[in-house]
Amino acid sequence: MKKVKIIPITKPGKQNSKDVSKFRPISLINVGGKVLEKLLINRIMHHVYSNDLLNHNQFGFTPKKRAIDATLAVKEFLEEGMREAFADDLLIAVRAETVQEAKIMQT
């Protein structure tokens, strides 16, 4: 269990106030706890990556993967579906009739 010391620091330009919303909490964790936490995280992540335990579709918080990679994966998925004639299940085709139907349903 971590013990943290929280120090309230006043926000810039708000020094002369006793209102709680004018303060920013800063947590001080001991250095040993930070080092131990970093060692454990590194070891866990090494195990996860070396044993290929993450789904290949995991993009967030994954080294060497960016938001554009996720976007390209979705694009490839949709293109593959279109080639396999499943476009109706994969894409929402916006046509004039569909927009009109949606407007009618909303009223």
Secondary structure in CASP SS format (residue, H / E / C, confidence):
PFRMAT SS
TARGET T0000
AUTHOR 0000-0000-0000
METHOD secondary structure of the structure
MODEL  1
M C 1.00
K C 1.00
K C 1.00
V E 1.00
K E 1.00
I E 1.00
I E 1.00
P E 1.00
I E 1.00
T E 1.00
K C 1.00
P C 1.00
G C 1.00
K C 1.00
Q C 1.00
N C 1.00
S C 1.00
K C 1.00
D C 1.00
V H 1.00
S H 1.00
K H 1.00
F E 1.00
R E 1.00
P E 1.00
I E 1.00
S E 1.00
L E 1.00
I E 1.00
N C 1.00
V H 1.00
G H 1.00
G H 1.00
K H 1.00
V H 1.00
L H 1.00
E H 1.00
K H 1.00
L H 1.00
L H 1.00
I H 1.00
N H 1.00
R H 1.00
I H 1.00
M H 1.00
H H 1.00
H H 1.00
V H 1.00
Y H 1.00
S H 1.00
N C 1.00
D C 1.00
L C 1.00
L C 1.00
N C 1.00
H C 1.00
N C 1.00
Q C 1.00
F C 1.00
G C 1.00
F C 1.00
T C 1.00
P C 1.00
K C 1.00
K C 1.00
R C 1.00
A H 1.00
I H 1.00
D H 1.00
A H 1.00
T H 1.00
L H 1.00
A H 1.00
V H 1.00
K H 1.00
E H 1.00
F H 1.00
L H 1.00
E H 1.00
E H 1.00
G H 1.00
M H 1.00
R H 1.00
E C 1.00
A C 1.00
F C 1.00
A H 1.00
D H 1.00
D H 1.00
L H 1.00
L C 1.00
I C 1.00
A C 1.00
V C 1.00
R C 1.00
A H 1.00
E H 1.00
T H 1.00
V H 1.00
Q H 1.00
E H 1.00
A H 1.00
K H 1.00
I H 1.00
M H 1.00
Q H 1.00
T C 1.00
END
